[in-house]
Amino acid sequence: MRIAYRLGAPAVALAVLAGALPARAETAETAGKVRTVVSLTFDDGDATHVAAARLLERRGMRGTFYVNSATAGRAGKLTRKQVVALARAGHEVGGHTLTHVRLDELTRAEQRGQICDDRRRLLAWGLRPVTLAYPFGAVDAQAKKVARGCGYDAARTVGGLRQWSCSGCPETEPRRPRDRYGIRTPGSVREDTSLRQLRQLVLNAERAGGGVLPLVFHRVCDDCGLYSVPPKVLDGFLAWLAARERRGTVVMTLRDAVGARG
């Protein structure tokens, strides 16, 4: 799953940061047979995401990193410099509100402050955030309207797709989601989520005919909390995913998977 860039490294970095190039493109070899798109999304701007990005890059993959701009630089969080570096490396950086709040508990004015001010700050850093992730997956109809009004072209929640706890849910989202401001996922990956279970989510998506499968990760470290994944498990999953390309399964940022623009 490696992308053959024809531009020099500095030119590619500037083009990706400006949004002129997709972070993960369908190659000529795979464009005609892509059926399943896996989007690896990482929430909360955790400092461990630097190492996660390196794991992806070794496989020629790019992820989507959702950052709370007001907490950048705090203990255990990505710094502004690191966030910008992720974008320059071809990863997607999206909004996650200023301070990681439950949007469904806020007034409309408070929602605008959390969503719009966060996006404006990311724009001021030279980024182009076009997708949003609702903290805790908590969203209501009003928050969706605010997200659109703030300039986002799509937004991701948590839950709604098939998982071991939701066997009756659909396996994937369509490439053009019916609700662009309520893109569904399986539940968040947790410390007890096994490599076998991660693989099964993808196999279920493939057997259902494909589509977009966004996966939600938080911290990437050993024994560091409920919402974490060991680096060894993540790397093993990436290695397995890399071998699925010949079967029509590829990894893309959520922005590219759903065609988000902004």
Buried (B, 14 or more C-beta within 10 A) or exposed (E): BEBEBEEEEEEBBBBBBEBEBBBBBBBEEBEEEBBBBBBBBBBBBBBBBBEBBEBBBEBBBBBBBBBBBBBBBEEEBBBBEBBBBBBBBBBBBBBBBBEBBBBBEBEEEEBBBBBBBBBBBBBEBEBBBBBBBBBBBBBBEBBBEBBBEBBBBBBBBBBBBBBEEEEEEBBBBEBEBEEBBBBBBBBBBBBEBEBEBBBBBBBBBBEBEBBBBBBBBBBBBEEBEEBBBBBEBBBBBBEEBBEBBEEBBBBBBBBBBBBBEB
